[in-house]
Amino acid sequence: MVAGEPLAAFDAAGGRTLGAFLRALHATGPAQAVRHGAPSAREAPALDLAWALHGAPPVFARAVAAEYGAAPDLVERALLWHRLGPWHEVTYGLDTGGPDTVRSGLEGVLARLPAGTCETA
């Protein structure tokens, strides 16, 4: 558990706060983090930044990226993780027999596809 209070607003100040927190979190040595169950050192930051960079309000996302010092390749990997996120909901719904959860996940998948990649009938 992480001590602290929830972010009150998704503004630039909140983005800088989260960016600084994640930068400190990722300063842990990769071998030590993996020993504690973290994903690979290459993917952990992208996974952690996925929503903050691609699902949050733009002013918040820009502040997170600036404070964290997110390089373009990290921002791109975070976008891929962000697009994969709804599939967790789909597979969870399939595993538990929850058609509403599957439907919600599929809506999320479609919403995160790049513009022009999905045609509707």
C-alpha positions as CSV (number, residue, x, y, z in Angstrom):
1,M,0.0,0.0,0.0
2,V,1.2,3.5,-0.8
3,A,0.8,6.2,1.8
4,G,-0.8,9.4,0.8
5,E,-4.1,11.0,-0.3
6,P,-5.9,10.4,-3.6
7,L,-5.4,13.1,-6.2
8,A,-8.0,15.8,-5.8
9,A,-7.8,17.1,-9.4
10,F,-6.4,15.9,-12.6
11,D,-4.6,19.1,-13.4
12,A,-1.0,20.0,-14.0
13,A,-0.1,20.1,-10.3
14,G,-1.6,16.6,-9.8
15,G,0.2,15.4,-13.0
16,R,3.6,16.6,-11.7
17,T,2.9,14.9,-8.3
18,L,2.1,11.6,-10.0
19,G,5.1,11.9,-12.4
20,A,7.5,12.5,-9.5
21,F,6.1,9.6,-7.6
22,L,6.4,7.2,-10.6
23,R,9.9,8.4,-11.3
24,A,10.9,7.7,-7.7
25,L,9.1,4.3,-7.9
26,H,11.0,3.3,-11.0
27,A,14.3,4.3,-9.6
28,T,14.4,0.9,-7.8
29,G,17.0,-1.3,-9.4
30,P,15.4,-3.6,-12.1
31,A,16.7,-6.8,-10.7
32,Q,15.3,-6.0,-7.2
33,A,11.9,-5.0,-8.7
34,V,11.6,-8.2,-10.8
35,R,12.5,-10.3,-7.7
36,H,9.5,-8.6,-6.0
37,G,7.1,-9.6,-8.8
38,A,7.3,-6.5,-11.1
39,P,7.2,-6.9,-14.9
40,S,10.4,-6.5,-16.8
41,A,12.3,-3.2,-16.2
42,R,11.5,-2.2,-19.8
43,E,7.7,-2.6,-19.5
44,A,6.9,-1.6,-15.9
45,P,7.2,2.1,-16.5
46,A,5.1,1.9,-19.7
47,L,2.4,-0.1,-17.9
48,D,2.4,2.3,-15.0
49,L,2.2,5.3,-17.2
50,A,-0.5,3.9,-19.6
51,W,-3.5,5.6,-18.1
52,A,-1.7,8.7,-16.9
53,L,-0.4,9.5,-20.4
54,H,-3.3,8.3,-22.5
55,G,-6.5,8.1,-20.5
56,A,-6.2,11.2,-18.3
57,P,-7.1,14.8,-19.2
58,P,-4.4,16.3,-21.6
59,V,-3.1,18.9,-19.1
60,F,-2.6,16.2,-16.5
61,A,-1.0,13.8,-19.0
62,R,1.5,16.5,-20.2
63,A,2.5,17.3,-16.7
64,V,3.1,13.6,-15.8
65,A,5.2,13.2,-19.0
66,A,7.2,16.3,-18.2
67,E,7.8,15.6,-14.6
68,Y,8.6,11.9,-15.3
69,G,10.9,12.8,-18.2
70,A,9.1,10.3,-20.5
71,A,11.0,9.7,-23.7
72,P,9.0,9.2,-26.9
73,D,9.6,5.5,-27.0
74,L,8.2,5.1,-23.5
75,V,5.2,7.2,-24.4
76,E,4.6,4.9,-27.4
77,R,4.9,1.8,-25.3
78,A,2.5,3.3,-22.7
79,L,0.0,3.8,-25.5
80,L,0.2,0.2,-26.5
81,W,-0.4,-0.9,-22.9
82,H,-3.3,1.6,-22.7
83,R,-4.9,0.0,-25.7
84,L,-4.5,-3.5,-24.3
85,G,-6.2,-2.5,-21.0
86,P,-9.8,-3.3,-21.9
87,W,-8.9,-6.8,-22.9
88,H,-8.4,-7.6,-19.3
89,E,-12.0,-6.8,-18.7
90,V,-13.1,-8.9,-21.7
91,T,-11.1,-12.0,-20.5
92,Y,-12.3,-11.5,-16.9
93,G,-15.9,-11.4,-18.1
94,L,-15.3,-14.6,-20.2
95,D,-13.8,-16.4,-17.2
96,T,-16.6,-15.4,-14.8
97,G,-19.5,-15.7,-17.2
98,G,-20.2,-12.0,-17.1
99,P,-21.6,-10.8,-20.5
100,D,-22.0,-7.2,-19.3
101,T,-18.3,-7.2,-18.3
102,V,-17.4,-8.6,-21.7
103,R,-19.5,-6.0,-23.5
104,S,-18.0,-3.2,-21.4
105,G,-14.5,-4.4,-22.2
106,L,-15.2,-4.7,-25.9
107,E,-16.6,-1.1,-25.9
108,G,-13.3,-0.1,-24.3
109,V,-11.3,-1.9,-26.9
110,L,-13.2,-0.2,-29.7
111,A,-12.9,3.2,-28.0
112,R,-9.1,2.9,-27.8
113,L,-8.5,1.9,-31.4
114,P,-6.9,4.5,-33.5
115,A,-9.3,6.6,-35.6
116,G,-10.2,5.0,-38.9
117,T,-9.3,1.5,-37.9
118,C,-12.8,0.3,-37.0
119,E,-15.8,0.5,-39.3
120,T,-19.3,0.0,-37.8
121,A,-22.1,-1.5,-39.8
